[in-house]
Amino acid sequence: MGCRCMWIKWVTIHESYGLPRIAQECRRYLEMKGIRVRLLSRQTKKAGHVYTLQVPLAQQEQAKALLRDFKNTLK
């Protein structure tokens, strides 16, 4: 049997600036819907902290649709 390991191509679907609350809520929502998610953070000189929400390329369209629905419920 060969190794079935594959590299995952991650794509960014959301960025937040400041506090991580919104990015974390989006992450939790997508994970509950079965989407693999990773949340990255970095510090910038101008914006402070930037939080980047990424999903596998194969789940990008589904994740974007779910995230759009989730954001509409917050309005």
Secondary structure, DSSP 8 states (H G I E B T S, - for coil): ---------EEEEEEEES-SHHHHHHHHHHHHTT---EEEEEEETTTEEEEEEEEEGGGHHHHHHHHHHHHHHH-
